[in-house]
Amino acid sequence: MRGRARRWASVTLVRHLTVAVLGVVAVTFVLTAVSDFRAIQLTEMAYLGTAAAGLTVLTGLNGQISLGHGALMALGAYTTALLLPDREASTPLLLVVLLAVLVTVAAGVVVGVAAARLHGPYLAGATLALAVAVPGIALHFESRLGGEQGLPVAPPEVPGWALDAGYFLTGEDPTRTKFIAYVAWLTLIVTFLLLANLSRSRVGRRWRAVRDDEVAAELAGIDLARARVSAFVVSAAAAGAGGAMLALAVRLAAPGSFTLVLSLTLLTAVVLGGLGSLTGALLGAGLLTFLPQVVTDVGTDAGLSDIQAAQLSPLVYGVVMVVVVLLAPRGLMGTVHDLVVRRRRPAPPPPPDSPHPPSRAGAVSTTTKGTTP
Amino acid sequence: MNRMHRMSGLSAAMLATTMVLAACGAGGRDDDDDGGGDGGSTVGVTDDTITVGAHFPLTGVAAPGYSEIPTGAQAYFDFVNAAGGVHGRTIDYVVKDDAYNPTNTSKVTNELVLKDEIFAMVGGLGTPTHSAVVDFLNEEGVPDLFVSSGSLQWGDAVDDRPVTFGWQPDYEIEGKIIGQYVAENMPDAKVGLFLQDDDFGADAEKGVRQFLDEQVVEVQRYTSGNTDVGPQISALQASGADLVLAFTTPSHTALSQLVSLKLGFKPQWYVSNVGSDPDLVGSLLTRFSEGDVEGSSGSLDGVLTTQYIPGVDAPDNPWVQLWQKVWDEYGEDGPLTNYRIYGMSHAYAFVQALQAAGEDLTREGLVEAVEGFAEDAPGPQLAPYRYSADSHLGISGLQVVRIEKGVGEPLTPVLTSDIGDTEITEDTSGQADDAPPESGIPE
């Protein structure tokens, strides 16, 4: 019995699926317990986390940098807005999300092909241009894309089956806010599941090989350009899904939502959490979601005026960033991972791919491992 | 074999999960509606407090000037609270920073409505920002009073937005009134339009073109995120325009003035009341030019604009005297400014609405009270409000003035109108000449 269990645990897919199912259960419990307001914050954490997961795979596993993921989120958000212009629009939500991802993937291919030829600062510059240019498109095609004021998004009514399921579980009808939160977290879990599997697969190993040593990877028969483009496309798809969720949560797709700051926020989440770690991306997203509000509240409680309290949060944000980079240069998850590894050191090191029990949530430990030098 | 085990194992896990979920579920649905047929919503109201909220840009590019509005409103609410509040309730005013970014507006409004549980939104600022939340507020039934923006959408579609009210004159009547003024007084002027590329510019253009369609030689637009207005000003110069009507925010007024200086473009300017505060534009000129231009309150001298409430340039006005007194007693550091007066003015209107709504305060009652505002209700506004069950548009008129030494010198009497082809008439209500009640608090 134990032997079989262990063999099972060694099957990546099974392990990831188990974690995903546990994730769904946990999300259901949390979301039924919290207020509508917390649900909205958790939705924000989910869409930032989804997009940051895409970026962490790109940067952590493939070594490419992107300052343009905010723009890719914009594509997902605008697609959603165009498909859900009013309450009567009957486009099913699943289809909306898939189309949003598809549009972003198309853009990801184009950008990815260009990006595959560039390195370091040049790549950063090219993706930066994307972040600056995409909001401009919305301004240029004002009549179609709403210009500065953006396009309103009408989140669909909660479907009957979801109402019934929600009522069955909690005794009350889920509000639309809660429903969107469920959708956002399901999207996050599906995205994480796919990314975790991909990074453990042959594709993921190629991405790492390209990151670690191009010459060696090429000698091993890996097509560098193809590996880079595929990493960019996968990453873009995650950003598109995150963007679609952002549009549903904010009920608006406007250029002001997709400034360079958003792209940098995603990068911050990834750096704070630890490059290449999906848990890290989620952790970073959570920090960025909750930190500003906590800081502002603390400031107000300490007797600062509204203006001073509002100015406090960017300051603390910057300080946290500096402190993390100084004290935990490999990010929060990277540091946790180092600690775990150090504690284990006395024991003989396990063979590279042996099934050791995951130190953290399983889906993630597989990817953190990937970043270990 | 192994595969079969796996399948059965998985389905066992699924089954177990389902059973756990079912066990903690509430089972079937009872079809009884909760019979909540009482007087209306009293969220945010207790026996001795009323919590209201607002979103303003306290940080970021739009913060200069606009971040002062809530300090004015806060001072007036403190003044009212010190006198015992309204019907025994003090006003708790929660301001959140949205940095003029619609995504943030959506976030902070969620926070205000769902976490702080505000009774009403009072004076949320900005067209692109507030349009991100207006539908949410209406769905939740949160009274959305006196939006700090002159977009038509706050008041011209009462059926769609039953709880939203504008306050300042909408941009269309401003456009109409200046359009008629120009048509009558400068019939030969070649008119250039310089517009913000959203409802602000669009609504204003609609009004202006009713009178000046033939005279307009060039239209240029800018987006509020872009600080380079060189191309637009060059195009206006090239078109030969000798009168430019600018519907701009203070930052873009200053930017356009700087570029015009650089290009040697010297038309007669009209600047919308939104962006013509002489003190603020003067200080922005200094800042944007990094000291090359000595900006002061006199920097806009000779420029035409409009006004709809008395400002700091009229220290003898009884309303301004009230604001000065309130600010001296309850304000923060810094002088009384036009933005603080703006905040106090709509705070005054809100207190007026609370008084009218009576002791049994509900959200529905508040909306009805504003719809039923008496036409001659005293207030700082120069022209009466237009509130009714069919229109939630605010102040009905303004006065064209020329700025001289930082002071607005009237060129016309107070002119009133309404949207569409309503005629422009001289205001006869005497609204401009009223004075605040002795106590400073509406009765």
Boltz contact constraints between the chains, C-beta under 6 A:
constraints:
  - contact:
      token1: [A, 36]
      token2: [B, 114]
      max_distance: 6.0
  - contact:
      token1: [A, 37]
      token2: [B, 114]
      max_distance: 6.0
  - contact:
      token1: [A, 37]
      token2: [B, 115]
      max_distance: 6.0
  - contact:
      token1: [A, 40]
      token2: [B, 110]
      max_distance: 6.0
  - contact:
      token1: [A, 139]
      token2: [B, 223]
      max_distance: 6.0
  - contact:
      token1: [A, 147]
      token2: [B, 197]
      max_distance: 6.0
  - contact:
      token1: [A, 148]
      token2: [B, 128]
      max_distance: 6.0
  - contact:
      token1: [A, 148]
      token2: [B, 197]
      max_distance: 6.0
  - contact:
      token1: [A, 148]
      token2: [B, 198]
      max_distance: 6.0
  - contact:
      token1: [A, 148]
      token2: [B, 223]
      max_distance: 6.0
  - contact:
      token1: [A, 149]
      token2: [B, 128]
      max_distance: 6.0
  - contact:
      token1: [A, 149]
      token2: [B, 131]
      max_distance: 6.0
  - contact:
      token1: [A, 149]
      token2: [B, 198]
      max_distance: 6.0
  - contact:
      token1: [A, 167]
      token2: [B, 29]
      max_distance: 6.0
  - contact:
      token1: [A, 168]
      token2: [B, 25]
      max_distance: 6.0
  - contact:
      token1: [A, 169]
      token2: [B, 25]
      max_distance: 6.0
  - contact:
      token1: [A, 171]
      token2: [B, 26]
      max_distance: 6.0
  - contact:
      token1: [A, 250]
      token2: [B, 103]
      max_distance: 6.0
  - contact:
      token1: [A, 250]
      token2: [B, 106]
      max_distance: 6.0
  - contact:
      token1: [A, 252]
      token2: [B, 102]
      max_distance: 6.0
  - contact:
      token1: [A, 252]
      token2: [B, 132]
      max_distance: 6.0
  - contact:
      token1: [A, 254]
      token2: [B, 102]
      max_distance: 6.0
  - contact:
      token1: [A, 256]
      token2: [B, 101]
      max_distance: 6.0
  - contact:
      token1: [A, 256]
      token2: [B, 102]
      max_distance: 6.0
  - contact:
      token1: [A, 257]
      token2: [B, 103]
      max_distance: 6.0
  - contact:
      token1: [A, 306]
      token2: [B, 95]
      max_distance: 6.0
  - contact:
      token1: [A, 307]
      token2: [B, 58]
      max_distance: 6.0
  - contact:
      token1: [A, 307]
      token2: [B, 67]
      max_distance: 6.0
  - contact:
      token1: [A, 310]
      token2: [B, 58]
      max_distance: 6.0
  - contact:
      token1: [A, 310]
      token2: [B, 59]
      max_distance: 6.0
  - contact:
      token1: [A, 310]
      token2: [B, 97]
      max_distance: 6.0
  - contact:
      token1: [A, 311]
      token2: [B, 59]
      max_distance: 6.0
